[in-house]
Amino acid sequence: MSGADEKMANLKMFRISLASRLMNHSDCLREARLLDESLTTINEAFTLYHGENDIPGLLKCMGLKGLLYTDMSDYHSAEEILCECKAIAYSEYQTQQNEISVVNVQRSH
């Protein structure tokens, strides 16, 4: 791995770690009923996960955002987040299944 590749890998790991800490902080703010601050913080985490294309982290973040919207009595937004999470998870599952199928076909020849 070249020096530039190693730096990029370290930067990615840092961003994902920071997003995880922001999620924890957002959840603490939510528990303390500081809902606007929690929403701002979870949006920062969402941006980091999205930028790194970290699907599991993104889904966890969206789940916490759904809980936050529920606490804010914004049930419509909470439901939208849930539906979006389901769509992303299903799409990711289909992609993985297609990749597994391609690998299995390639191995069989």
CORCORHU-V173432 format. One record per residue. N is the residue number from 0. RES is the residue in one small letter. OMEGA is omega as a letter, one per 30 degrees, with the letter a starting at -180 (999 if undefined). D_FIRST is the distance of its C-alpha to the first C-alpha in whole Angstrom. Layout:
BEGIN
n=N res=RES omega=OMEGA d_first=D_FIRST
n=N res=RES omega=OMEGA d_first=D_FIRST
END
This chain:
BEGIN
n=0 res=m omega=a d_first=0
n=1 res=s omega=l d_first=4
n=2 res=g omega=l d_first=7
n=3 res=a omega=l d_first=8
n=4 res=d omega=l d_first=6
n=5 res=e omega=l d_first=6
n=6 res=k omega=l d_first=10
n=7 res=m omega=l d_first=11
n=8 res=a omega=l d_first=10
n=9 res=n omega=l d_first=12
n=10 res=l omega=l d_first=14
n=11 res=k omega=a d_first=15
n=12 res=m omega=l d_first=16
n=13 res=f omega=a d_first=18
n=14 res=r omega=l d_first=20
n=15 res=i omega=l d_first=20
n=16 res=s omega=l d_first=22
n=17 res=l omega=l d_first=24
n=18 res=a omega=l d_first=25
n=19 res=s omega=l d_first=26
n=20 res=r omega=l d_first=28
n=21 res=l omega=l d_first=30
n=22 res=m omega=l d_first=31
n=23 res=n omega=l d_first=32
n=24 res=h omega=l d_first=34
n=25 res=s omega=l d_first=35
n=26 res=d omega=l d_first=37
n=27 res=c omega=l d_first=38
n=28 res=l omega=l d_first=40
n=29 res=r omega=l d_first=41
n=30 res=e omega=l d_first=43
n=31 res=a omega=l d_first=44
n=32 res=r omega=l d_first=46
n=33 res=l omega=a d_first=44
n=34 res=l omega=l d_first=43
n=35 res=d omega=l d_first=42
n=36 res=e omega=l d_first=40
n=37 res=s omega=l d_first=38
n=38 res=l omega=l d_first=38
n=39 res=t omega=a d_first=36
n=40 res=t omega=a d_first=34
n=41 res=i omega=l d_first=33
n=42 res=n omega=l d_first=33
n=43 res=e omega=l d_first=30
n=44 res=a omega=l d_first=28
n=45 res=f omega=a d_first=29
n=46 res=t omega=l d_first=27
n=47 res=l omega=l d_first=24
n=48 res=y omega=a d_first=24
n=49 res=h omega=l d_first=25
n=50 res=g omega=l d_first=22
n=51 res=e omega=a d_first=19
n=52 res=n omega=l d_first=21
n=53 res=d omega=a d_first=22
n=54 res=i omega=l d_first=25
n=55 res=p omega=l d_first=26
n=56 res=g omega=l d_first=25
n=57 res=l omega=l d_first=27
n=58 res=l omega=l d_first=30
n=59 res=k omega=l d_first=30
n=60 res=c omega=a d_first=31
n=61 res=m omega=l d_first=33
n=62 res=g omega=l d_first=35
n=63 res=l omega=l d_first=36
n=64 res=k omega=l d_first=37
n=65 res=g omega=l d_first=39
n=66 res=l omega=l d_first=41
n=67 res=l omega=l d_first=41
n=68 res=y omega=l d_first=43
n=69 res=t omega=l d_first=45
n=70 res=d omega=l d_first=46
n=71 res=m omega=a d_first=47
n=72 res=s omega=l d_first=49
n=73 res=d omega=a d_first=47
n=74 res=y omega=l d_first=47
n=75 res=h omega=l d_first=47
n=76 res=s omega=l d_first=43
n=77 res=a omega=l d_first=43
n=78 res=e omega=l d_first=43
n=79 res=e omega=l d_first=42
n=80 res=i omega=l d_first=38
n=81 res=l omega=a d_first=39
n=82 res=c omega=l d_first=40
n=83 res=e omega=l d_first=36
n=84 res=c omega=l d_first=34
n=85 res=k omega=a d_first=36
n=86 res=a omega=l d_first=35
n=87 res=i omega=a d_first=32
n=88 res=a omega=l d_first=31
n=89 res=y omega=l d_first=33
n=90 res=s omega=l d_first=31
n=91 res=e omega=l d_first=28
n=92 res=y omega=l d_first=30
n=93 res=q omega=l d_first=31
n=94 res=t omega=l d_first=28
n=95 res=q omega=l d_first=26
n=96 res=q omega=l d_first=29
n=97 res=n omega=l d_first=29
n=98 res=e omega=l d_first=25
n=99 res=i omega=l d_first=27
n=100 res=s omega=l d_first=30
n=101 res=v omega=l d_first=28
n=102 res=v omega=a d_first=26
n=103 res=n omega=l d_first=29
n=104 res=v omega=a d_first=30
n=105 res=q omega=a d_first=28
n=106 res=r omega=a d_first=28
n=107 res=s omega=a d_first=32
n=108 res=h omega=999 d_first=32
END
